[in-house]
Amino acid sequence: MKFQITNYKLQITVACTVFLVTCYLLPVTSSFAAHSADEIVTRIQNEFESIKDLSGKFVQKSYIKDLEQTQEFKGVFFLKKPARMMWEYEDPRDEKVVINDKETFIFKKSQNQVIRTKFSEESYSQVPIAMLESFDNIRNDFNISMPEKNALKLIPKQKIGHIKSVIMETSNHGFPIQMFTILDTYGNIIMIELKDIKTNPGLKDELFNFQIPDDAEVFDMSQ
């Protein structure tokens, strides 16, 4: 069975968007209720430099409109600035994704298949990388509002892949970010709940160096 590359690319890049946007919100440690959206963004910008890497668990629920069904997955993720990330799904979606600078590997273990791609200015995943490198861009790229006291809403000012909006739900106790919800222009909804987050655990660079298995079938989309 071959990869359904288009569907996988959409789901992976949406997930990539969610995890990379997460980085900007991690340092907020106090209640959001008494602050405006602009004040929250300013505080994040001032404190973001303290975050070098992070790890955690996630629960992803994906509503795929064309299929009219919701799928649920769990896994772990690791991120290190700048532009390095790995996340791995548990069974039954036995998938591993590694991003290292401008190179991405999607490894489907049960089928021993690998998709290799590169970031570019036109690619769906390029914008989250740019946001990671410069938090100032979040105000340039998104209109930010606070629809509820425990949520931030981001709407792209210009076309960013298929993203229609991003909702970030916050928590007033414990880790400050509870869930992300991505709505795309096709009507798909991706919800990711974050758990057991550890900041600055001292991740090694080797974690993000993916070695393609010798006998794996490779779909190289990087050319």
Number of C-alpha atoms within 10 A of each C-alpha: 5 8 13 8 11 9 9 13 16 16 16 15 18 21 20 22 21 22 22 22 20 18 22 21 20 19 21 20 17 15 15 20 15 10 14 14 19 13 12 19 21 14 16 19 18 13 16 18 11 10 16 16 20 20 21 16 19 22 16 20 17 19 18 16 12 9 8 8 9 13 10 14 16 17 18 19 20 22 26 23 16 14 18 22 24 24 23 20 19 12 11 10 15 15 19 20 21 23 22 20 15 15 16 22 23 24 24 18 13 11 14 14 21 22 21 18 18 18 17 13 9 10 12 20 25 19 21 21 20 17 20 20 12 12 20 14 13 21 15 11 17 17 14 19 15 19 11 11 16 17 20 21 19 20 17 18 13 10 11 18 18 17 20 18 16 24 21 22 18 22 18 14 10 10 18 19 24 17 21 24 20 23 18 17 11 12 15 20 18 23 22 23 16 20 16 12 18 15 18 14 14 12 16 10 10 7 15 20 14 18 7 16 12 8 8 14 16 17 16 12 10 13 6
